């Protein structure tokens, strides 16, 4: 299932939503492509989508959830990729 939160996150002069899948990244990438979101908008485990694409995401079938529930669904599905996992190792 594709999930989206409200566009409440300010950046670069607009508000942004998070778009995720609780099934697979493949499902998420296909949906994002249908939505017109560029691949560069993918960040570890979600797409950042601008407020202007929010209603289209709902129209295409994304389910609106609060941000905390969206993150919980990602964790439950085993698809959450925390930021600290993307950092380079400090070991010699």
C-alpha positions as CSV (number, residue, x, y, z in Angstrom):
1,X,0.0,0.0,0.0
2,X,1.2,3.5,-0.8
3,X,1.1,5.9,2.2
4,X,1.5,9.7,2.4
5,X,1.5,12.3,5.2
6,X,0.2,15.8,5.1
7,X,2.5,18.4,3.4
8,X,3.7,20.0,6.6
9,X,7.5,19.9,6.2
10,X,9.0,23.2,5.1
11,X,12.0,23.3,2.7
12,X,13.0,25.4,-0.3
13,X,10.0,27.8,0.0
14,X,7.3,25.2,0.0
15,X,5.7,22.4,2.1
16,X,6.5,18.7,1.5
17,X,5.0,15.3,2.2
18,X,6.6,11.9,2.6
19,X,5.5,9.1,0.2
20,X,6.2,5.5,1.3
21,X,5.2,1.9,0.6
22,X,4.6,-0.6,3.3
23,X,5.1,-3.4,0.8
24,X,8.3,-2.7,-1.3
25,X,10.5,-0.1,-2.8
26,X,9.6,-1.3,-6.2
27,X,5.9,-0.5,-5.5
28,X,7.0,2.9,-4.3
29,X,9.2,3.7,-7.3
30,X,6.4,2.7,-9.7
31,X,3.8,4.9,-7.9
32,X,6.3,7.8,-7.7
33,X,6.9,7.5,-11.5
34,X,3.1,7.6,-12.1
35,X,3.0,10.7,-9.9
36,X,5.7,12.4,-11.8
37,X,8.2,12.5,-8.9
38,X,11.8,12.4,-10.0
39,X,14.0,9.6,-8.7
40,X,16.3,12.2,-7.1
41,X,13.3,12.9,-4.7
42,X,13.9,9.4,-3.2
43,X,15.6,9.6,0.2
44,X,16.6,6.2,1.8
45,X,13.1,4.9,2.2
46,X,10.7,7.5,1.0
47,X,10.0,10.2,-1.6
48,X,9.7,13.8,-0.6
49,X,6.9,15.2,-2.7
50,X,5.9,18.9,-2.9
51,X,2.5,20.1,-1.7
52,X,1.5,20.6,-5.4
53,X,1.6,16.8,-5.9
54,X,-0.2,15.8,-2.7
55,X,-3.7,15.8,-4.0
56,X,-2.6,13.8,-7.1
57,X,-1.0,11.2,-4.8
58,X,-4.4,10.8,-3.0
59,X,-6.2,10.7,-6.4
60,X,-3.9,7.9,-7.5
61,X,-4.7,5.9,-4.4
62,X,-2.2,6.8,-1.7
63,X,-3.6,6.5,1.8
64,X,-3.3,9.6,4.1
65,X,-1.8,8.9,7.5
66,X,-0.2,10.9,10.3
67,X,3.6,11.1,10.0
68,X,4.1,8.9,13.1
69,X,1.8,6.2,11.8
70,X,3.6,6.4,8.4
71,X,7.0,5.8,10.1
72,X,5.6,3.0,12.2
73,X,4.2,1.2,9.1
74,X,7.7,1.5,7.5
75,X,9.3,0.0,10.6
76,X,6.7,-2.9,10.8
77,X,7.3,-3.7,7.1
78,X,11.0,-3.8,7.6
79,X,11.6,-1.0,5.1
80,X,12.8,1.8,7.4
81,X,16.3,2.9,6.7
82,X,17.5,5.3,9.4
83,X,20.0,8.0,8.5
84,X,22.7,6.6,10.7
85,X,22.8,3.5,8.4
86,X,23.9,5.7,5.5
87,X,26.9,7.1,7.2
88,X,30.3,5.8,6.2
89,X,32.0,3.6,8.7
90,X,34.6,5.2,11.0
91,X,36.6,2.1,11.4
92,X,40.1,2.1,9.9
